[in-house]
């Protein structure tokens, strides 16, 4: 399917299967801001064409059967706030671009086959370190506030699931559990002032 003008696409929690093909046409950039295919039966590799989406803020491909290496290049997708790819079969090292997403607040790569070491520095993750703040705060009619997401964000922690409609600007979440990492725990992890244990 061609997605050149589409802003939000949620196909989450269906019974979709097969390989995942994203076609952004002949354009250098796509308009997609939120993509969720979570909770399906997609298989194969994740298409590298996602790097064309400069406006992408939320990407959730969790709970599928995607495999292979995570896209090695997503240098244009620098506005990501939410990156969820848990419960797949991704392997290899986490690509370096992930650690350079300065607006990232939620990173969930748990329950995959990632391996290798972790970077010693996390200088690119500015929001999680508290080095920058959002210029816009959204307040809804019911008094909740934060960054609105176009689809509900489900986070799992120790078997409990919680669904978010808004992501508070003070909230940070990283889950890398259930992989095959080795080496030391990077000392830079202590600089994430927005993470709560």
N, C-alpha and C positions, 0 to 999 in steps of 0.2 A: 504494500500500500504506500502511496505517496503522502508525505506528511508536511509539505512545504509551508502551509499556513496554520497548522494545528498548534495550539498552545498547551493543551492539557489532554493527556490520553491515559485513562485508567481501564485496564482490562483485568484487574485483580480479582482473585478468588473465583475463578471459573474452572473449566476443565479443558482449557486450550493446550494443545500439544504441538510437537513438531519443532522444526528449526525456526529461529527468530530472524526475520528479515525486516530491516528498517530502511526505507528508501526515501531520501530527502530530495529526490529529483536532481536537476542539473544546477541547483543553486549552491553557492559557496557556504551558505549558512541556513540553518533551519530556525523556526520560531518556537520550537517546543520548550516549555518551561517546567512541566511536570510529567513524568512518565512512571507509571506503575504497572508491572506485569506480575506482581507478587502472587503467590499461591496458585500457580498453574502447573503444567507439566511440560514447559518448554525445555528443549534439549539442544545440544550442540554448543557452539561458541557464541559469545556475545558479540554482536556486530560492532566493528570499529567505527562505523559511520556515526556513532553517537558523538564523536569528537567534533562534528560539524555544528553541534547545538550550543552556541555561545551563550544563550539565555537560560540554559537548563539550571534549575534550582533544586529540584527534587527528583531523585532516581531511585526506584525501588524494584529490584529484580529478584528479591528474596523468595525462598521456598519454591524453587524450580529444580530442574536437572541440568542447568547450564554447566559447561565444563571447559577445560582448557585454561589458557592463561587469561587473566583479566586484561581488558584492552590496554595495550602498552602506551597508547597515546590518547590523551584527552585534554591536550594543552589548551584547547579553546573553551572547555567547560569549566571555567574558573569561578563561576558564580554558585557552584553547588553548595547548598546548605545541608541537604540530606543525601547520604549515599548508603543505601542498604543493599547488600548482596549476600545475606546470610543463607545458610541451608541450601547450598548448591554444591558443585564439584569443581570449583575453580582451583587451580594449582599453580605452583611456582611462587616467585616472590611477589609481594605487593608492589605494583609499579610506583616509581618515585613521584609521579604527578599527584598521587593521592595525598602525599605529605606536604604538598604545596597549595592546597585548597584553602585559601585564607578565610573564606566565609563559612567553612564547614562547622556544623554544630553536632551532627549525628553521623557517626561512622559505625556501621555494623557489618563486619565481614566474618562473623562467627560461623562455625560449623561448615568449613570448606576443607580443602587440602593445601592451603597456603603453607609455604615453608621458607626456610632461610632465616636471616636475622632481621632485626628491626633497625631503622635508621637511628643514629646516635643523637641527631638533632631534629627538632620539629619546628624550625623557625617559620615555616610557611603557614602553619595553622594559627593564624592571628586571633581569630575569634575565640577559639578554645583556650588560648593563652590569656585572654582578657586584654589583649593589646589594642583592640579596636572595638567599637560599639556600632550597633545599627543606627542609622539616621532616622529610620521610620519605625514607630511602634504602633501596632494596630490594636484597637480596642473594639470589641464586638458589642452588640446590644445586650448580651447577657453578662458583660463585665469581664469576660476572659480576654487576655491580651497575649500578644506575641506575634510571630511571623505566621501568617495564614498559610496552610498547605491545601492544595486543591483536592487531595484525597487524604483519608485518615492515615496517620502514621502509627504503626503497631510496633512497639518495642518489647522484647522479651528479656527478662532478667531473672535468672535462677528459676526458670520454669513458669514464672508469672508474666502474663501479657497485659500491657496497658496501651490504650488507644489515645492518640493525641489529635485534636483538631487544629490546635495552635502550638507553635513551638516558642516558648518564652525566650527572650533574648539573653537570659541568664543561664539557660539550660545547655549542658554539654553531655554527650553520651558516646563512648567508644566501647565496642565489644569485638575482641579478636579471639575469643575463646573457641575451643574445639578445632584448632588447626595444628600444624606441626612445626611451629617456630622453634628456633634454637638460639643459643647465645645468651647475652646478658639483657636484662631489662634496662632500656635506655634511661639514663638519669634525667633527660629532658622531659620525661613524662610527668615529673613533679611540677613543671611549669604551667600545666593546664589548670588555671585557677577556676575555670567554669565546670570542671568535672567534680561530681559529688560521689562519694563512696557510701 
